[in-house]
Amino acid sequence: MFNFLKGKKTEITFTFDRATPVYVPGDTVGITVQIEPDKDMKLQGARFRLTGTELYCYTTEETRQDSDGKWETHQVDRWVQNEFFIGEEVFLRETILPNGKPQQYTFQYTLPLECLPSVKGEILKVEWKASVKLDRKLAGDIQEEAPLTVIWPAPGVDVQPGNYGQSSEPYEADMNFILPGLEAVLNQPYGGQLRVLPHKNFDASEVRLELVHYENVPYDKGNHVEKVDKVILAKGAKFEAGKEQVFLFQAPFLADAPPSLETENGTLTWTLKGVLARRLRKDTLVEQSILLYPIRG
């Protein structure tokens, strides 16, 4: 339940049909709105909306004139909001809401099967909310909103255990991941093995796992964000030609990690990297993209 108090006068309460308002595509969202004014309120109308909004941040160039009259070009970031789902209903026409008599209104909307999930990325976001706007006669409008969450469950398609990825330098060493599949689920363990079969004798200052969170918005000049979490699997490792070594790992997903996402305007991806850090030369590595979901289907 979400309660909002506007100027300590009009109370608007949103009550969802679930204790926690979390839904999947295809679900019907039920919402009851209660309006309780502290005095007779003249309305010209009232509107309910259920909206899904994609927000993305792109980089563009902007020319400005400084205090000396010189023109300079700067790169600036701009946010765009795109409402991709709108359920809208005018539920009151011109009327008077009486003082002390709470009025309740119930709304139901079915989410499309192809709708986007809620995502809180750095430059790519998807938000869902219910809102009510009271168009008051001869007074300022009142508008309040309540958030809800839409999630995509893991489809259970890419769940075949096996070897994944290829070495960046196969003539130096074969490298791959042994994984339970390519679907990871938030707040559930996702681990595997990093397999290294060297073809030469060499040392590595460390063997590490990198979990790469990458967001890309290609519009205009493009924009991207990359975050890397590292786990050291071994330090001062020695490798002998023909002797395989296997390193166990757990991917370090944070509890609030955003799920994988692909839209017309951007992508949010997750990649595992196994790295052999080698002194005085480039690293040898293997990488594999995986899909992150908030729950299992």
N, C-alpha and C positions, 0 to 999 in steps of 0.2 A: 504494500500500500504506500502511496506517495501523497503526502499532504503539503499543500502550499498555502501560505498566508500572504495576501497582497495588501500591504498597508494596514495589517491587522483589522481588515474589514471583511473581505470576501474570501471564504475558504473553499478551495477546489481540491478534491481528493480523487486520485486515480487508483482504482483497484483492478489488478489483473486477475485472470481466471486461474493463475498459478501463483503459489507462494513466492517463487522466484521466477520472474518473467523471462524465461529462456525458451526459445522456440527453434524449430528446424523448418526449412522450406517445405511447404505443403501443409503446415499446421494452420489451424484457425486460431487467431488471437482474439480473446474476449476481454473487453475492458469496460468497467463501469465507472462513470464519472459522476461525482456528487458535487453540487454547487450549493453553497449556503451563504447568502448575503446577510449582513447584520442589519440591513434596512431594505425597504422596498427598492428594487433596482429596475430601472427602465432600460430595456434592451432593444436594439434595432435588429439583433440577431445573434446567433451563437454557432460556431463552426468547430467540428472535430476533424483532426487529421492524424493519420498514421503514415509516417514517411520513412523511407530508407534513403540515405544520402551518402554519396561517395565524395570524399575530399582528397584532392591531390595537390602537391606543391611542385611547380615547375620553375625553371630559371629562365629569365629573359634579359635582354639588354635594354638599358634606358639611358637616354642622353639628357644631361642636366647642365645648366649654366651656373657657374660658381659666382662668388661675390665679385670677382675680377672680370666677369663677363666672358670667361673661357668656357667652352663646351667640352664636357668630358663624358665618356661612356662608362657606365657602371653595370655590373650584373646584379640583378635583384631577384628575389624569390617571390612568387605570387601563388596564393591559394585559390583554387577553383572548387565550387560546390556544385554537385550535379545530383538532383533528386531523381532517382531511378524508379522509385515506387511511391505512389501517392494514393492513399485511401482517404477520401474526403466526404464529409457530410454536413450540411447545414441542418442542425437539429432543432433550432428555435428560430422563429421569425420574430416580428415585433411583438413584444410582450412585457409583462412586469413580473419579476420574481419576488414573491412576498418575503418579508422579513421573518426570520426564525423558522422557515419551512424548507428544509433541505430537499432539493430536487435531484433525482437520479436518472441517468440516461445510460443505456447499454449499447455497445457497438461490437460488431464482429467482422473481421476481415481475414481472408485466407491468403497466406503468403504464397507467391508463385514458386514453383519448383526450381526455377532458374535464378532466384533472387540471391544477391550477394550476402555473405556473412558479415557479422560485426568484426571489425579489425581496428586495432589501435597501433598503427605503425608510426614512423617518424614523419614521412612525407606522403603516406598513403593510408587513408582511414576510411572506414565505413561505419556509419552511425544509424541507429534506429531509434525513433521516439514517437510517442503519442502526445498530442497537444490540443489544447482547447483555447479558443479566442472568443471573448465576450465583447461584442460591439455595443458599447454603452451609448445611450442617447444623451447628447449634451455633456459628455464626460469622456475621459481617456479610456481606451480599450484596456481590457485585462487579458493577458495571455500567459498560460502556464504549460509546462510540459513534463513528461516522465519518460525515462529511458527504458528500453528493453533490449534484449540480446538475441541475435539470430546466429546459429552455428551450423556448420557443415560437419556431420559425423564422418569419421573415416569410412570410406566405402568398402574396405576389405578386398581391394583388387590387387594392389601391389604388395602382397604379403608372402611371397615365395622366398624362403630362405635360400641363400646362395652367395656366390662371389660377385662382387660389384666393383667397378672402377678399373682403370689401367694406369700403370706407372708412367710418369712423365719422361723417364729415362729407362726404358726396358733393357737396354744394353748394359746398364749398371746394376739394376735389380728389378725383379718382378715385384709389384706391390698391388694388393687389392684388399677390399674390405669383405669380411664374412659377416653378413647382416641377416636379421630375421625377416627382412622385407624392406620396402621403401616408404612405408607409412609409419610415422611416429605419432604418438598420441600424448598430448600435454598432460603432465602430472602422472605419467606412467613410465616405468623404466624403458629406455631404448639403448641397448648396448650391442656390442659386437666385438669383432677381432680385427686388428690390423695385421696382415700377413706380409712378411718381407722375405723374399728369396734372392739373396745377392748373387751376382755373377762375377764379382770381383771382391777382393779384400779392401775394406775401407772402414773408417771410423765416422761416427756421427756425434756431434756435441750433445744432441738430444733427439729423442723421438717424441713427437707430440701429435695430439689430435686438435684440430681447429674446427669449431662450429661457426659457420659464416652465415650471418643474417644480412641479406642484401635487398634493398628496395630501389627500384628504378622507375622513374617517370620520364619518358623520352621526349615529351612535347617541347617544342621550341628549342632552347639550348640544352635541354635535358637536365635531369637532376638525379642524384643517387645518394644513398646512405649505405655504408657497410659497417657492420659491427662483428668483431671476432672474439669468441671466447676460446681460451686455450687450456688444454689439459696435458701436462707433461707425463708421458708414459715411461720414459727412461732417460737417464742422463749418462753421457760418456759411453754410448753403446758401440760395441765392436762387431763388425760383420765379416764373416768368412764366406768365400765363394762356395755355393752349393749347400750351405747350412741355413735352413729356414728358421726364422724367428717369428713368433706370434705374440702380439700385445693386446691384452684385454682392455676394453674401455666402456664407459657410460657417457652418452652425449649430455653435455651440461645445459639442458634447456632450463630457462628460468620459468618460474610459476606463471608469470604473466606474459610469456612469449607470444607474439602475434602469429596466427596461423598463416599458412601459405595462401597466396591470393594471386589471381591473374584477372585483370579487367582490360577494357579497351584503352585505359589511360595509364596503366602501370602494372608492375609485378612486385610481389614480395616472395622471396625464395630462401630456402635453407640448403646449405651444402656442407657435407663432411669432408675434411681434408686430413689425410695422414701425411706427416712431414718428417723427412730425415734431414735435420739441419746439419750441413756440412761446411766446415771452415774453408775459406779461401776459394769457394766455388758455389754455384747455385745449389739450392736445395733439391732433393729428389722427393717427389710427392705423388699422391693419388688422391682423386677427389670424386665425390658422388653426390648428386642432388637427391634430396629426400623431401617428402611432403609431410607437413605438420598439421595435425587436426586437433581441435579442442576436446573431442570425446570419440569413443569408439562407437561405430554404428551397430 
